[in-house]
């Protein structure tokens, strides 16, 4: 079933991918992905697929959901671009990114509190993420993170939703000792990443992360948003 679904998604994105220019790979996803092209926001999309709206440096692109992996700590959504870059999201957090200029592989998360619990807690929640980073063969890079609820930001890339109707969170990194080959060769793998932000929709008794701002490196940041077909102009 996974193979069939993945083949269908790759066929879809391949059909949508007309032309693309050189540059960061995540921009080369759909023909709408060059410049501030309004075609993404008004495109008629196949309602049988689910999409992520990605923005990088003012450019816009769409990724399609390939399949969902089961996991004890929450299902992992696997999203594909036309160029076969892959983003993996678990409960809104990035747990994998390949095919980009910086890649996160084998991301390890601890068991984390539900978003609703984090929203009720007035204290920051401290936790540690481990990840392998390419290029450079940086294994066991650790990020000591502080999660807390915040006010809705005045500015974001959120589209078609009321930011005030969502609950917002921020994760900030603190310095952590570098492990593995990074420590041996003195690679600056523990350079702090910019903060990550999440917007969570609690309507209907659910807790769905609908928007995120994420950096894979200090110079590689993007936003993502769940992009319902009707929001993209499908009638």
N, C-alpha and C positions, 0 to 999 in steps of 0.2 A: 504493500500500500504506500509506504514512504517513497519507494522508487518511482511508482507511477505518479504520485503527486509532484515529486521533484521534477520528473521529466516534463510534466505539464507546465510547471512554472518556468522552467528553462526555455521551453518552446514559446511561452508567452513573452518573456522578456527578450528573447532573440528576435521575435517578430516585431516587437515594439522598437528595438534598437536600430535606428536607421543609420545615423552617423554620429561620431563623437570626436572631439578634439583631444589632443594630448593634454596631460595635466594630471591632477590627483585622481587616482582610479575611482574613488567613490563618486566622482562627478559624472562618470561615463556610464550611466545606468540606463537612461531612456532618451529618446530623441528630444525630450523637453529639457534636458539637463544642461543646457548652455545658456549662460547669462541669467537675467531675471525674467525668464520666459514665462508668461502667464499661462501657457499651454498646460502645464502640470495641474494647476488649480482648476482648470475647466475641462480637462480631458474626460472623455467618456470611457470608463473603465469596465472591464469584465466583472460583473457582480459575484462571480464564482471564486474570486481571489480576494485576499486581504493585502493591504498596502501600508508601507511606511513612507511618509513624506520627509525627505532629508534635505537639510540646507547646510552648505559649506561655503564660507566666504561669499555669501550673498547669492549663491547659485542653488537651484532647486532640482531635486531628482526624486524618483519613486523606486522603492524596492518592493518585491512581492514575497509573500510568505511561502516558503517551500514546504516545510512540514514542522511538526511539533514533536520534540523528544520528551519522553517521560523522565522525571527525576524526582527523588524523594523530597527535595527541597522546593519543588515547584517546576512545572513544565518549562521547557526551553524552546522558544520560538526561533526558527532558523529562517533568516530573510536573505534573499538573493537579488543581485543586480544583474543587468544584462551582460556585464563583463564578468559575472560569476564571483564578484566580491561577496563575502558572507558576513553577516552580523548575527550574533546569537544573543538573545535577551531572555533573562529569567526574572520574573516579577519586576520587569522594568530595568533591571541592572544588566550591564554589558558583561557577558561571560565568554565572549569570543569575537574576534574580528580578523579575517584573513583576506588577502588580496589587495590590501592597502599599503601605502608607503611605510606605515608602522602597523605591526600585527600583534594582537594579544592572543596567546594560545594557552590552553590548559589553565584557565582562570579558576581559582579555588575560592569559594565563599564559605564562611561559617553559616550555621543556622541563624537566620536573622529574624527579628520581630516583625510581625505583620505591620503594614503601613498604618493601619488604624491604631495599633498600640503605640507606634512611634509618634503619631499625631497627638495622642492623649498625654504622653510623657513630656513633662516640662524640662527634663534633663537631656543633655546630648547623649547619644548612644555611641560608644566607641567600639570599633571592630577592625579586623585586619583582613585584607585581601591579598592573595598571592597569585602571581601570574608569570608566564614566560613571555618574553618580548623579542620580536624579530624586527629588523635585522640586528645582528650583534650577538646572537645566542645568549641572551640574558635570561637565565633561569632563576626561578625563585625570587623574583622581585616582589617585595612586600610593600603594601601601602597601608599605613595606619590611618584610619578614616574616622571622622566625627560626623555623625548624622544628626540633624535637628530640623524641626519644622520651622518654616520661615513665612513671612508675609508674601503675598503674590507680588512678583517683581513688576516694576513699572514698564519694563521693556523685555520682550522675548520674541521668539519666532512663532509663537502659538497662533494658529489660524482657525477661524470659524467657531471658537469656543470662548466663553467668558472666563478669563483668568481668575476672577474673584470667586467663581463658583467651584474652583478646584482647590485642593489642599497641596501646598508646595513644601518641598524638602530640599535641603542642601547637604552635600557631603564634601567636607574639606579634608585634604590630606596633610599629614604631618610627617616630618623626616623619619625614615626607618633605615635600619642597618641593611646594607645590600648583602645578599647571599649568593652562593654559587660562583659561576665564572666571572660575574660582574665584580665581585670582591677581589678575585684573584688578579684580574687584569686592570683593576682600577677604573672600570667604566662607570660613568655618572648615571647609574640607572635609578637612583633614588631622587632625582630632581623632581620637585613637587609639581604635580599636575594642577591645572586650574580647577576650581570647584565644579562638581557635578550637581545639576539641579533636576528635580523630578516634579511633575504635576500629576496628582492622583485624583481620580474621579470616584467618589464614594456613593454615588447615586444608586438606588435600587438595591441597597445592601451589599454591593460589590465594592472591591477596591482594585481599580484598574489604572495602571500607570499609562497615561495617554500622551505624555510629552516628556522629553528628556534633553538635557544639554550635556554633552560628553566630550572629553578630550582623550585621545589615545597617546598624545605627546603634547608638549607645550606648544608646538606649531601645527598640530593637527586636531582641530576641534570641529564638531558638527552638532546639529540639533536633529531630533527625530520626533515625529508625531504620527500616531495612528490615524490613518487617512481613510475614513469610510467612503464607500463608492459614491454615496449621495452627495458628500461634500465635494467630490471631484467632478460634479456636474452630471452624474448618471441619473436619469429619470426613471 
